[in-house]
């Protein structure tokens, strides 16, 4: 099937052709006709499958064909959890709708509101927003949602992870009950399923891939390495094995900065992006990475679903997340839209349990790559206590305010994993 088979109007088809789009992805093929018909839609699809185009294209077409009067009232609201993702969605709306008279704007926190407020007062048809900044504007009387015709909740499960569900419910109460609602999520836990059922009316339901599955086009591998050797291993790989751009995921903000500094000291261009960075700093780092000015971008999970980079071939998990589903979203930054990608995960003692849980989630054993100078076959599984200190399962976790010292790991633990 081609986009020309989906009854899409010529101005959008021309824009898609300029973007190099020819064949719709499965989620686009199933969503676009239903949304064009005005139906509610529930889409569960893994990251990187083209969900933004699946709702942006029909929204642009429906607003154009309705020929609604030009006023300052918002007609379509797209709610999304992160600033990066909001910006990405707004860019997609601009690319697909550049031949249409539909006005699109993105608003998000972390920056002064003056420029966003000025743009809002000029009038906007499609608003892309993060919950916090949207509620700020509503409380100030700058934004009204009483004329919303189309409401999109994107990355709903990420909203849950980031604690935005109550804000989302507040916003939904401000939107007219008579509307078209589009609901997208990469996973569908019980709370998200309940939320979907409460806001959708006889929706078309589409699940284009098993929940929490990884794209088949991504080559996955695990590198067993002692914690103290991880930075050296990353440097070795980037200097000897990989010449392309690489997105590196760190568990913590401090860790991301440390990794970036280490790479810079070895004359590898790198920048870190995380929640403690200003919005301008984050956008500059992302732009430099997209433009090839910076070879390595080190990110925390705030960027796991908000970075869309064409032809990104490599993702490195410097540590595995404690949330197994995050692995799917991280590695989904590569291998997008059917392209080939590569995921490398560094695993030390603290990562062994997370690796086991991740493999259980995705239903496969991730191959181990032993051909590197820091490989070890004798990792000991460790956990973290309430003070975020590592301990082996045989040890008693240290207690807050305890004067006792933590024992050294027992290298003969039964949790040793050999491959």
Secondary structure as GFF3:
##gff-version 3
##sequence-region A 1 419
A	DSSP	three_ten_helix	3	6	.	.	.	ID=ss1
A	DSSP	alpha_helix	10	18	.	.	.	ID=ss2
A	DSSP	alpha_helix	26	36	.	.	.	ID=ss3
A	DSSP	beta_strand	41	44	.	.	.	ID=ss4
A	DSSP	alpha_helix	51	66	.	.	.	ID=ss5
A	DSSP	beta_strand	76	79	.	.	.	ID=ss6
A	DSSP	alpha_helix	83	96	.	.	.	ID=ss7
A	DSSP	beta_strand	104	107	.	.	.	ID=ss8
A	DSSP	alpha_helix	114	122	.	.	.	ID=ss9
A	DSSP	beta_strand	126	129	.	.	.	ID=ss10
A	DSSP	alpha_helix	131	139	.	.	.	ID=ss11
A	DSSP	beta_strand	150	153	.	.	.	ID=ss12
A	DSSP	alpha_helix	156	161	.	.	.	ID=ss13
A	DSSP	alpha_helix	165	173	.	.	.	ID=ss14
A	DSSP	beta_strand	180	185	.	.	.	ID=ss15
A	DSSP	alpha_helix	190	199	.	.	.	ID=ss16
A	DSSP	beta_strand	204	207	.	.	.	ID=ss17
A	DSSP	beta_strand	218	224	.	.	.	ID=ss18
A	DSSP	three_ten_helix	227	229	.	.	.	ID=ss19
A	DSSP	alpha_helix	230	240	.	.	.	ID=ss20
A	DSSP	beta_strand	246	249	.	.	.	ID=ss21
A	DSSP	alpha_helix	253	265	.	.	.	ID=ss22
A	DSSP	beta_strand	270	273	.	.	.	ID=ss23
A	DSSP	alpha_helix	279	291	.	.	.	ID=ss24
A	DSSP	beta_strand	296	299	.	.	.	ID=ss25
A	DSSP	three_ten_helix	301	303	.	.	.	ID=ss26
A	DSSP	beta_strand	314	317	.	.	.	ID=ss27
A	DSSP	alpha_helix	324	331	.	.	.	ID=ss28
A	DSSP	three_ten_helix	336	338	.	.	.	ID=ss29
A	DSSP	beta_strand	341	347	.	.	.	ID=ss30
A	DSSP	three_ten_helix	349	351	.	.	.	ID=ss31
A	DSSP	alpha_helix	352	362	.	.	.	ID=ss32
A	DSSP	beta_strand	382	384	.	.	.	ID=ss33
A	DSSP	beta_strand	390	392	.	.	.	ID=ss34
###
